[in-house]
């Protein structure tokens, strides 16, 4: 079970790093909040070595996305 927790925690940490890189480029507040949420959930899962922080972080990210905190996706076809 620990290997599965490590795998998902590392994948959450990589998503957090990717979102922080995206925040550096776009300066969109929502991307920053999503990155912090993924990173905190990964760190908490690794510190406690339990699965529930990953589930809670994933659910919180989806709640934030449903609230509209993520940036809009630009569609190249719609702009023409």
N, C-alpha and C positions, 0 to 999 in steps of 0.2 A: 504494500500500500504506500510505503514511503517513496518508492520510485515514481508512482503515479502522481503523488503530491509534488515531488521535485519537478517532474515533467511539466505539469500544468502551471506551477509557480514560475518556472523559467519562461514558459510561453507568455504568461501574464507580464512578467518583467520585460520581455522583449517588446510586447505591445505597448507597454508604458514608455519604453525608450523611443519607439517609433512615433508615438503620439507627442512626446516632448520635442522630438526633432521637427515634427509637423507644426507644433506650437511656435517654435523658433522661427519658422518660415512664414506662418500666417498671422501670428499674434491673435488668434481666436481664443477667447476665454473658455469656451466649451471644450475645446481640445485639451487644454491644460487640466481642466477638472476631470475629464475622462482618463487622462494619463495618470494623474495623482491617484484616482480610484483604483486603477489596475495595479499600480505600483504598491500602494498600501495593502491591497489584498494579497499580493504576492509576498510581500515582506511579512505580513502577519501569518500567512500560511507556513512560511519557512520557520518563523520563530516558534510557533505553537506546534508545528508538524501535525496539522489537522486539516481536513478537507473543507470544513464549513466556511473559512474566510474566502476561499475561492468561489464558492457558490454565492455567498453574500455579495462579493465584489462584482461578480457577473450579473447578478440580479440588479444591483444598484446601478451599474452601467446601463442596463436596458431601461431602467426607470428613468434615468437621466436622458437617454436618447428619446424615449417616448414623450418626455417633457419638452423636447425640442432644443436641447443644449448643444447638440452636435451641429457642425456647419452644414450648410446646404451644398449639395453636389451640383457642380456646373455641368450642364449638358451642352455639348458643342452643337448638336443638331438644333436645339431650341433657340440658340442665339442667332442663327442665320435667317 
